[in-house]
Amino acid sequence: MPNEIRYEIILYWSKDDQSFIAEIPELPGCAADGTTYQEALAKAESVMSE
């Protein structure tokens, strides 16, 4: 899709939160968490579309 905007997503495990964190550096403050890698990614993609 030519009009689709793409962002970098950084996924990592947070020992303090005991969850995966997905951060989108180009969108300050935009992040999501999840109990699995896939859940964090899905939540991040949902947040980006808002």
C-alpha positions in Angstrom: 0.0 0.0 0.0 1.7 3.2 -1.1 0.1 5.5 1.4 0.8 3.2 4.4 3.0 4.9 7.0 5.6 2.6 8.6 7.3 3.1 12.0 10.1 1.3 13.7 9.0 -0.7 16.7 11.5 -1.7 19.4 10.5 -4.8 21.4 12.2 -5.8 24.6 11.6 -7.6 27.9 11.1 -5.5 31.0 12.3 -7.3 34.1 10.7 -4.6 36.3 7.3 -4.9 34.6 7.6 -8.6 33.9 6.2 -8.0 30.4 7.3 -7.3 26.8 7.4 -3.6 25.9 6.9 -2.3 22.4 8.0 1.3 21.8 7.6 3.4 18.7 10.5 6.0 18.8 9.0 8.2 16.1 5.8 8.7 18.1 6.9 10.1 21.5 5.1 8.4 24.4 3.7 5.7 22.2 4.3 2.3 23.7 2.4 -0.9 24.6 3.0 -3.9 26.7 2.0 -7.5 26.7 2.6 -10.9 28.4 4.0 -12.2 25.0 6.1 -10.7 22.2 3.1 -11.0 19.9 0.6 -9.4 22.3 2.9 -6.4 22.8 3.3 -6.0 19.0 -0.4 -6.3 18.3 -1.2 -3.7 21.0 1.5 -1.3 19.5 0.1 -1.7 16.1 -3.4 -0.8 17.4 -2.1 2.2 19.3 -0.2 3.5 16.1 -3.4 3.4 14.1 -5.1 5.7 16.6 
